[in-house]
Amino acid sequence: MATNYWIFKVTDEVGGLYGRRGFSIFEHRAKECFWGLREQDSKGKSQPYLDALKKDDAVIFYLVGKGGSRFVGTAILDSDYQQLPDELREKVIHSEYLDYGKGVFLKGVKKWDKPLPIEGLSGKESVVASGVKLTAYFQGSIKKIKKKEYELIFREHEFVI
């Protein structure tokens, strides 16, 4: 089975009960090795691709919040998209981190010490078509990308180090 490549986006909680920063949510989910995903976005629209998330797919994490938009790490999916088993729900789900009962398990999570700002991809035509804004290209909580896009982001991150 071919590997799929994904961007998982995390944002600051704005106007919510806890007001968590996106990076804090990312760190919590990385520590728990479970990335909760809602089946519908905040506007009630169904999230695309959930059933396409498969074990051993590759992920890059994209943080949008105060301080700008940046890529902050990588992981490999350790499960297909699924309901969190009951015996793990209490351990993994914490409402203050915007966790959800469905998602994917993660392995090999790597938090980048030096994130790659989105501007690091400016002018890289292999990522977006001419005239398309990078921030618009990475809309949504998950985005399927091509292997060459994944490799470009990873390679550009290495220049930041």
C-alpha positions as CSV (number, residue, x, y, z in Angstrom):
1,M,0.0,0.0,0.0
2,A,1.3,3.4,-1.0
3,T,2.1,6.0,1.7
4,N,0.0,9.1,1.8
5,Y,1.4,12.4,3.0
6,W,-0.5,14.9,5.1
7,I,-0.5,18.3,6.8
8,F,-2.2,18.3,10.2
9,K,-3.0,21.9,11.2
10,V,-3.4,23.1,14.8
11,T,-4.5,26.6,15.7
12,D,-4.8,28.8,18.8
13,E,-8.2,28.4,20.6
14,V,-9.8,31.7,20.1
15,G,-12.8,32.7,22.3
16,G,-13.0,29.3,23.9
17,L,-13.2,28.3,27.5
18,Y,-9.5,27.6,28.0
19,G,-7.8,29.8,25.5
20,R,-5.0,27.3,24.7
21,R,-2.2,28.2,22.4
22,G,-1.9,26.0,19.3
23,F,1.6,25.0,20.3
24,S,0.4,23.8,23.7
25,I,-2.3,21.7,22.0
26,F,0.3,20.3,19.6
27,E,2.6,19.3,22.5
28,H,-0.2,17.7,24.4
29,R,-1.3,15.6,21.4
30,A,2.3,14.7,20.6
31,K,2.8,13.5,24.2
32,E,-0.4,11.4,24.1
33,C,0.5,10.1,20.6
34,F,-3.1,10.5,19.5
35,W,-4.3,13.2,17.1
36,G,-8.0,13.8,17.6
37,L,-10.0,14.9,14.5
38,R,-13.5,16.2,14.3
39,E,-15.8,14.8,11.6
40,Q,-17.1,18.3,11.0
41,D,-15.5,21.7,11.0
42,S,-16.7,24.6,13.0
43,K,-19.2,25.5,10.3
44,G,-20.7,22.0,10.2
45,K,-19.0,21.0,7.0
46,S,-17.8,17.4,6.8
47,Q,-14.0,17.0,7.0
48,P,-12.6,15.5,3.8
49,Y,-10.0,12.6,3.8
50,L,-10.7,11.2,7.2
51,D,-11.3,7.7,5.9
52,A,-8.1,8.0,3.7
53,L,-5.9,8.3,6.8
54,K,-4.0,5.0,7.0
55,K,-1.4,3.5,9.3
56,D,2.2,4.4,8.2
57,D,1.2,7.6,6.4
58,A,3.5,10.5,7.0
59,V,2.4,13.8,8.6
60,I,3.9,17.3,9.0
61,F,2.3,19.5,11.7
62,Y,1.4,23.0,10.8
63,L,0.8,25.6,13.5
64,V,-1.2,28.7,12.9
65,G,-1.4,31.3,15.7
66,K,0.2,34.2,17.4
67,G,3.7,34.4,16.1
68,G,2.8,33.4,12.5
69,S,2.3,30.2,10.6
70,R,5.0,27.5,10.8
71,F,5.7,23.8,10.4
72,V,6.6,22.4,13.8
73,G,7.3,18.7,13.4
74,T,6.6,15.3,11.8
75,A,5.1,11.9,12.7
76,I,4.0,8.6,11.2
77,L,0.4,7.4,11.6
78,D,0.3,4.4,13.9
79,S,-3.4,3.6,13.0
80,D,-6.1,4.3,10.5
81,Y,-8.7,6.9,11.4
82,Q,-10.7,5.3,14.2
83,Q,-12.8,5.8,17.4
84,L,-10.6,5.9,20.4
85,P,-11.0,2.7,22.4
86,D,-13.0,3.2,25.7
87,E,-10.1,2.1,27.9
88,L,-8.0,5.0,26.6
89,R,-10.6,7.7,26.4
90,E,-10.1,8.9,30.0
91,K,-6.4,8.9,29.7
92,V,-6.1,10.7,26.3
93,I,-9.1,13.0,26.1
94,H,-8.8,16.3,27.9
95,S,-11.4,18.9,26.9
96,E,-9.0,21.8,27.7
97,Y,-6.8,20.7,24.8
98,L,-9.7,20.4,22.3
99,D,-9.4,16.6,22.1
100,Y,-11.8,14.5,20.2
101,G,-12.8,10.8,20.6
102,K,-11.9,10.0,17.0
103,G,-8.6,10.3,15.3
104,V,-5.3,8.6,14.6
105,F,-2.5,7.2,16.8
106,L,0.9,8.6,16.1
107,K,4.5,7.2,16.4
108,G,7.9,8.7,15.9
109,V,6.7,12.2,16.7
110,K,9.5,14.7,16.1
111,K,9.1,18.2,17.4
112,W,11.3,20.6,15.5
113,D,13.5,22.7,17.7
114,K,13.5,25.4,14.9
115,P,10.2,25.5,13.2
116,L,9.9,26.4,9.5
117,P,8.0,29.6,8.9
118,I,5.5,29.4,6.1
119,E,7.5,32.1,4.4
120,G,10.3,29.6,4.0
121,L,8.2,28.1,1.1
122,S,7.6,31.3,-0.7
123,G,8.5,31.1,-4.4
124,K,8.6,27.3,-4.3
125,E,6.4,26.5,-7.2
126,S,6.3,22.8,-6.5
127,V,4.2,23.6,-3.5
128,V,1.5,25.9,-4.9
129,A,0.4,27.1,-8.3
130,S,1.4,30.5,-9.4
131,G,-0.8,33.2,-7.8
132,V,-2.1,31.1,-5.0
133,K,-1.3,32.3,-1.5
134,L,0.5,29.8,0.7
135,T,-1.7,30.4,3.7
136,A,-4.8,29.7,1.5
137,Y,-3.3,26.5,0.2
138,F,-2.9,25.1,3.7
139,Q,-6.6,25.8,4.8
140,G,-8.4,23.1,6.7
141,S,-7.5,20.9,9.7
142,I,-6.0,18.2,7.4
143,K,-4.6,18.4,3.9
144,K,-3.4,15.7,1.7
145,I,-0.2,16.6,-0.1
146,K,2.1,15.0,-2.6
147,K,5.3,13.2,-1.7
148,K,7.4,15.9,-3.4
149,E,5.6,18.6,-1.3
150,Y,6.3,16.7,1.9
151,E,10.0,16.3,0.9
152,L,10.3,20.0,0.0
153,I,8.9,21.1,3.4
154,F,11.2,18.6,5.2
155,R,14.2,19.7,3.1
156,E,13.5,23.4,3.7
157,H,13.3,22.8,7.4
158,E,16.8,21.3,7.3
159,F,18.0,24.7,6.0
160,V,16.5,26.4,9.1
161,I,18.6,24.3,11.5
